């Protein structure tokens, strides 16, 4: 009796060697054929995490390709489907999925055994969802129950909280002239960009940096310097808004701040000296300095005046809103004003 490996045959989905045993009986060889499986089962290929689809964009099609949100992305939609690569060609007949909730160090196993390389639409933890970073991973199984290694981890951030903005300077109703620094604050967990412009009252944009991408929160920082001399005098709107990485913007909750300011780069008329006139002789007991009362369309006029009433030379500049001052009690002398 002797044995030999005689040929290779296809059996089921595997290629197996055919073992042959020969028995010698007189002048005859009697073969006994025996199929022996010497092979080792190969696990399916490792799936690749692809990302997510939302029911808002792809209703009824959770396995849409290419996926809407890739790994590391953000969403404010609380109905999403997880997607991964199809490894059925390498023998995968089902998939196991795990997730890790925000703030957790423990993986939770999805009770569903998936035949397709995607889940149905579901929420982030039920109800209104739990905000934060969610992690997922998946592996495939072949028909004999052999698993692949776990896929790459895929992160998605669920965020439904809109940013809050504030124009910190100038203030609403301020009268501006010359070069004006516009300062502001943006607060959010996942900032993405803000939008700052100066508008006319009909909302026509006339100045400003527009959209600025910035990925951190900040407080009372310089956003733009506005040259008000480039526009005509009048009222204008300064407009600051922000949207975060998940697409959140809620103007009613503070994502928009608008103020109205007045530009006035035109000086009021120069007042004329009324009394005393140049060279006049006056009695100190009734000395009144008087000038014309001027007006301005953008507010009350403030006067700066200077005199030598307290000595022989001009004193410091004084400020007032009256068009006269009382100089009674000054000593006899020659004065300038």
C-alpha positions as CSV (number, residue, x, y, z in Angstrom):
1,X,0.0,0.0,0.0
2,X,1.2,3.5,-0.8
3,X,-0.3,7.0,-0.9
4,X,0.1,9.9,-3.3
5,X,-1.3,13.4,-3.9
6,X,-2.8,12.8,-7.3
7,X,-4.6,16.0,-8.5
8,X,-6.4,19.2,-7.4
9,X,-10.1,19.7,-7.7
10,X,-12.5,22.6,-7.2
11,X,-14.8,21.9,-4.2
12,X,-17.3,24.4,-3.1
13,X,-15.5,27.8,-3.0
14,X,-12.1,26.2,-2.3
15,X,-9.4,24.5,-4.3
16,X,-8.6,21.2,-2.4
17,X,-5.9,18.6,-3.0
18,X,-7.0,15.0,-3.8
19,X,-5.3,12.4,-1.8
20,X,-5.1,8.9,-3.3
21,X,-4.3,5.6,-1.5
22,X,-3.4,2.6,-3.6
23,X,-3.9,-1.0,-2.3
24,X,-2.0,-3.8,-4.0
25,X,-4.2,-6.9,-4.4
26,X,-2.3,-9.6,-6.5
27,X,-1.6,-8.1,-9.8
28,X,-4.1,-5.2,-9.3
29,X,-3.8,-1.7,-7.9
30,X,-7.0,-0.6,-6.1
31,X,-7.1,3.2,-5.6
32,X,-9.0,4.7,-2.7
33,X,-9.8,8.4,-3.3
34,X,-10.0,10.8,-0.4
35,X,-10.6,14.6,-0.6
36,X,-8.6,16.2,2.2
37,X,-8.8,19.9,3.1
38,X,-5.3,21.1,3.9
39,X,-6.1,24.8,3.3
40,X,-6.4,27.6,5.9
41,X,-9.5,29.9,5.7
42,X,-8.7,33.5,4.8
43,X,-10.7,36.3,6.5
44,X,-12.3,39.0,4.4
45,X,-10.4,42.2,3.6
46,X,-10.5,44.9,6.2
47,X,-13.4,47.3,5.5
48,X,-12.6,51.0,5.0
49,X,-14.8,53.5,6.9
50,X,-16.2,56.0,4.4
51,X,-18.4,58.3,6.4
52,X,-22.0,59.3,6.6
53,X,-25.2,60.3,4.7
54,X,-28.0,62.3,6.1
55,X,-31.7,61.6,5.6
56,X,-32.2,65.3,4.8
57,X,-30.0,65.2,1.7
58,X,-30.5,61.5,0.7
59,X,-33.9,60.4,2.0
60,X,-34.5,56.7,1.5
61,X,-31.0,56.1,0.3
62,X,-28.7,55.6,3.3
63,X,-26.0,53.8,1.1
64,X,-25.6,56.7,-1.3
65,X,-22.1,57.1,-2.8
66,X,-20.0,59.1,-2.6
67,X,-20.9,59.8,1.0
68,X,-22.1,63.2,2.0
69,X,-19.9,63.6,5.1
70,X,-16.4,62.0,5.2
71,X,-14.7,60.9,8.4
72,X,-13.8,63.9,10.6
73,X,-16.8,65.9,9.4
74,X,-19.5,67.8,11.2
75,X,-23.3,67.7,11.0
76,X,-26.3,69.3,12.7
77,X,-28.7,66.6,11.3
78,X,-29.9,64.0,13.8
79,X,-30.7,61.3,11.2
80,X,-27.6,59.8,9.7
81,X,-26.4,56.5,8.1
82,X,-22.9,55.1,8.6
83,X,-21.2,53.8,5.4
84,X,-18.1,51.6,4.7
85,X,-16.5,49.8,1.8
86,X,-18.1,46.7,0.3
87,X,-15.9,43.7,0.9
88,X,-18.2,41.0,-0.4
89,X,-15.7,40.2,-3.2
90,X,-13.2,39.1,-0.5
91,X,-15.7,36.8,1.2
92,X,-17.5,39.1,3.6
93,X,-21.1,38.1,4.1
94,X,-21.9,40.3,7.1
95,X,-20.5,43.2,9.1
96,X,-20.2,44.0,12.8
97,X,-20.3,47.7,13.8
98,X,-19.2,49.4,17.0
99,X,-19.5,53.0,18.2
100,X,-18.1,55.2,21.0
101,X,-20.2,58.0,22.4
102,X,-18.9,61.5,23.2
103,X,-16.8,61.4,26.4
104,X,-16.7,57.6,26.5
105,X,-13.7,55.4,26.4
106,X,-15.8,52.2,25.8
107,X,-16.9,50.8,22.5
108,X,-20.6,49.7,22.2
109,X,-21.6,47.0,19.8
110,X,-24.4,47.5,17.4
111,X,-26.8,44.5,17.9
112,X,-27.6,44.5,14.1
113,X,-25.6,42.2,11.8
114,X,-25.4,44.1,8.6
115,X,-25.5,42.4,5.2
116,X,-25.1,45.7,3.2
117,X,-22.1,48.0,3.8
118,X,-24.2,50.7,5.5
119,X,-26.7,51.3,8.3
120,X,-30.2,52.7,8.2
121,X,-30.8,56.3,9.3
122,X,-30.7,56.7,13.0
123,X,-30.1,59.4,15.6
124,X,-27.0,60.3,17.7
125,X,-28.0,58.5,20.9
126,X,-31.8,58.9,20.6
127,X,-34.1,61.8,21.2
128,X,-32.6,65.1,20.2
129,X,-29.2,63.5,20.0
130,X,-26.0,63.9,22.1
131,X,-23.7,66.7,20.9
132,X,-20.0,65.9,20.6
133,X,-17.6,63.6,18.8
134,X,-18.8,60.1,17.9
135,X,-16.4,57.3,16.8
136,X,-17.3,54.3,14.7
137,X,-15.5,51.2,13.4
138,X,-16.6,48.1,11.5
139,X,-15.3,44.6,10.5
140,X,-16.4,41.9,8.1
141,X,-17.2,38.2,8.6
142,X,-17.0,35.4,6.1
143,X,-19.4,32.5,5.8
144,X,-17.5,30.4,8.3
145,X,-17.5,33.2,10.9
146,X,-13.9,34.3,10.5
147,X,-13.6,38.1,11.2
148,X,-11.4,40.7,9.5
149,X,-9.5,43.2,11.6
150,X,-11.3,46.3,12.7
151,X,-11.5,49.2,10.1
152,X,-10.1,52.6,10.6
153,X,-12.0,54.7,13.2
154,X,-14.3,57.3,11.7
155,X,-15.2,60.4,13.7
156,X,-18.2,62.7,13.2
157,X,-19.1,65.7,15.3
158,X,-22.8,66.3,16.1
159,X,-23.4,70.0,16.8
160,X,-26.7,71.9,16.9
161,X,-25.6,74.9,18.9
162,X,-25.2,78.1,16.9
163,X,-22.4,80.6,17.4
164,X,-23.0,83.9,19.2
165,X,-21.4,87.2,17.9
166,X,-21.1,90.7,19.2
167,X,-19.8,94.0,17.7
168,X,-17.9,95.4,20.7
169,X,-16.9,98.7,19.1
170,X,-18.2,101.1,17.9
171,X,-21.5,101.3,19.7
172,X,-24.9,101.5,18.2
173,X,-25.8,105.1,17.4
174,X,-22.2,106.4,17.5
175,X,-21.1,109.2,15.3
176,X,-18.0,108.3,13.4
177,X,-15.3,110.1,11.3
178,X,-11.9,109.3,9.9
179,X,-10.5,105.8,10.3
180,X,-12.6,103.6,12.7
181,X,-11.6,100.3,14.2
182,X,-14.4,97.7,14.2
183,X,-14.0,95.2,16.9
184,X,-16.0,92.1,17.8
185,X,-16.4,88.7,19.4
186,X,-17.4,85.2,18.1
187,X,-18.1,82.3,20.5
188,X,-18.8,78.7,19.4
189,X,-17.6,75.1,20.1
190,X,-16.8,74.5,16.4
191,X,-16.2,77.8,14.7
192,X,-15.8,78.0,11.0
193,X,-16.3,81.5,9.6
194,X,-17.8,84.9,10.2
195,X,-19.1,87.6,7.9
196,X,-18.4,91.3,8.5
197,X,-19.6,94.1,6.1
198,X,-20.7,97.7,6.2
199,X,-24.0,98.3,4.5
200,X,-26.1,101.3,3.4
201,X,-29.6,101.5,4.9
202,X,-31.0,99.6,1.9
203,X,-28.5,96.7,2.7
204,X,-26.2,97.4,-0.2
205,X,-22.7,96.2,0.9
206,X,-20.1,99.0,0.6
207,X,-17.1,97.9,2.6
208,X,-15.7,95.2,4.9
209,X,-13.7,92.0,4.6
210,X,-16.8,89.9,3.9
211,X,-16.3,86.1,4.8
212,X,-13.4,85.4,7.0
213,X,-12.5,81.7,7.9
214,X,-11.4,81.4,11.5
215,X,-11.6,78.2,13.5
216,X,-11.4,79.5,17.1
217,X,-13.5,81.7,19.3
218,X,-12.3,85.1,20.2
219,X,-13.3,88.2,22.3
220,X,-13.1,91.9,21.4
221,X,-10.6,91.6,18.6
222,X,-9.9,94.0,15.7
223,X,-11.8,92.8,12.7
224,X,-11.6,95.7,10.3
225,X,-10.5,99.3,10.0
226,X,-13.1,101.3,8.1
227,X,-12.1,104.5,6.3
228,X,-15.3,106.5,6.7
229,X,-13.9,109.3,4.5
230,X,-14.6,107.0,1.5
231,X,-18.3,107.4,1.9
232,X,-20.7,110.3,2.2
233,X,-22.0,111.5,5.5
234,X,-25.0,109.7,6.7
235,X,-26.3,106.5,8.5
236,X,-24.8,103.1,7.9
237,X,-25.2,99.5,9.2
238,X,-22.3,97.4,10.5
239,X,-23.3,93.7,10.1
240,X,-21.5,90.8,11.8
241,X,-22.7,87.2,11.5
242,X,-21.2,83.7,12.0
243,X,-21.8,80.1,11.0
244,X,-20.1,77.1,12.5
245,X,-18.6,73.9,11.0
246,X,-21.9,72.0,11.3
247,X,-23.7,74.7,9.4
248,X,-25.5,76.3,12.4
249,X,-26.6,79.9,12.4
250,X,-29.5,81.2,14.4
251,X,-29.9,84.9,14.1
252,X,-32.6,85.0,16.8
253,X,-30.2,83.3,19.2
254,X,-27.3,85.7,18.7
255,X,-25.6,84.6,15.4
256,X,-26.2,88.1,13.9
257,X,-25.4,91.5,15.3
258,X,-26.2,94.7,13.5
259,X,-25.7,98.3,14.6
260,X,-26.5,101.6,13.0
261,X,-23.9,104.4,13.0
262,X,-23.6,107.9,11.6
263,X,-20.7,109.0,9.5
264,X,-19.9,112.8,9.8
265,X,-16.7,113.9,8.2
266,X,-18.0,117.5,7.5
267,X,-17.1,120.2,10.0
268,X,-19.7,122.6,11.1
269,X,-19.5,126.3,9.9
270,X,-16.8,128.4,11.5
271,X,-18.5,130.7,14.1
272,X,-18.1,134.4,13.9
273,X,-17.1,136.6,16.8
274,X,-20.1,138.8,17.8
275,X,-18.9,140.6,20.9
276,X,-16.7,142.2,21.8
277,X,-15.6,143.2,18.3
278,X,-12.0,143.7,17.4
279,X,-10.5,146.7,19.2
280,X,-13.6,147.3,21.4
281,X,-13.3,148.8,24.9
282,X,-15.5,147.0,27.4
283,X,-16.2,147.3,31.1
284,X,-14.9,144.2,33.0
285,X,-18.0,144.1,35.2
286,X,-20.2,143.2,32.2
287,X,-17.7,141.3,30.0
288,X,-19.5,138.7,27.9
289,X,-17.7,136.9,25.0
290,X,-20.3,136.1,22.3
291,X,-20.1,134.3,18.9
292,X,-22.6,133.0,16.4
293,X,-24.6,129.9,17.3
294,X,-23.9,127.3,14.6
295,X,-25.8,124.1,13.8
296,X,-24.9,120.7,12.3
297,X,-27.2,118.1,10.8
298,X,-25.6,115.2,12.8
299,X,-25.8,116.6,16.3
300,X,-25.2,119.5,18.6
301,X,-22.1,121.7,18.0
302,X,-19.4,121.8,20.6
303,X,-17.1,124.9,20.6
304,X,-13.5,125.1,21.5
305,X,-12.4,128.6,22.5
306,X,-9.2,130.2,23.7
307,X,-8.5,133.5,25.3
308,X,-5.8,135.5,27.2
309,X,-8.2,136.5,29.9
310,X,-6.1,135.2,32.6
311,X,-2.8,136.7,31.4
312,X,-1.0,138.2,28.5
313,X,-0.9,135.0,26.3
314,X,-3.5,132.5,25.1
315,X,-4.5,129.9,27.7
316,X,-5.5,126.3,27.2
317,X,-8.4,125.4,24.8
318,X,-11.7,125.2,26.6
319,X,-14.8,123.4,25.4
320,X,-18.5,124.2,25.8
321,X,-21.8,124.1,24.0
322,X,-22.8,127.7,24.8
323,X,-22.1,130.4,22.2
324,X,-20.9,132.8,24.9
325,X,-18.9,132.9,28.1
326,X,-19.0,135.2,31.1
327,X,-15.7,137.1,31.5
328,X,-16.9,139.4,34.3
329,X,-14.4,140.3,36.9
330,X,-11.3,140.4,34.7
331,X,-8.8,143.2,35.4
332,X,-8.3,146.2,33.1
333,X,-6.0,145.0,30.3
334,X,-5.9,144.2,26.7
335,X,-7.1,140.7,25.9
336,X,-7.2,138.3,23.0
337,X,-9.8,135.8,22.1
